[in-house]
Amino acid sequence: MMKRPHAHRSKTWFRQNTPAPWRTRGYLPHFDEPGLVQGITFRLIDSLPHDFLDRCEQELQSLPQHRRQIEKEKRITKMLDRGIGACHLREPRVASVVENALLYFDTERYNLLCWCIMPNHVHAMIETFELYGLDDVLHSWKSYTSNEANKILGRRGSLWQQEYHDRFIRDDDHFAKAFRYIEGNPVKAGLVANAKDWRWSSAWRGR
């Protein structure tokens, strides 16, 4: 059974100021450095309406960049929780493949602190390790699970949206808030009344 993180983490876990090595591939900017705690969201390829992101950009373009990004993330989160698309992660065999992939390299390539597999997206929080960057970790998760899920579902083609969202955890308060959000997402989305009742999450495994 997965270890559950302590209620209070040492301040050495976090960076108090925004770190330097940001990178981008023309999508979202990512921060990638060992020793950080990172909150990650990745989603199925059909989890948002095809024109949703473009509409968000148009509707929010008058806002300052930082505020625009915050509002965009809120809209994406709300839309994902509506369960749009085929929602292949509702299939228990597919959800199990994803869960096993998250757990497989726990403590070896990263510390997996919490996670939640929703019907059309996945949340995870990890502490990154030397030699294993976020891109490597996400590629491993998505490549393996895509192949295995397609076998189960009898389908071909991309399962996951190419991009993912990550946010480094700044301090203890941010950690606690992100942790509660990840494990509480099924409650917020109206899928269960108690986070521990959602089978595909660290809350269920740690109950």
Secondary structure by P-SEA (a helix, b strand, c coil): cbbbbcccccccccccccccccccccccbbbbbccbbbbbbbbcccccccaaaaaaaaaaccccaaaaaaaaaaaaaaaaaacccccccccaaaaaaaaaaaacccccccccccccccccbbbbbbbccccccaaaaaaaaaaaaaaaaaaaacccccccccbbbbbccccaaaaaaaaaaaaaccccccccccccccccccccccc
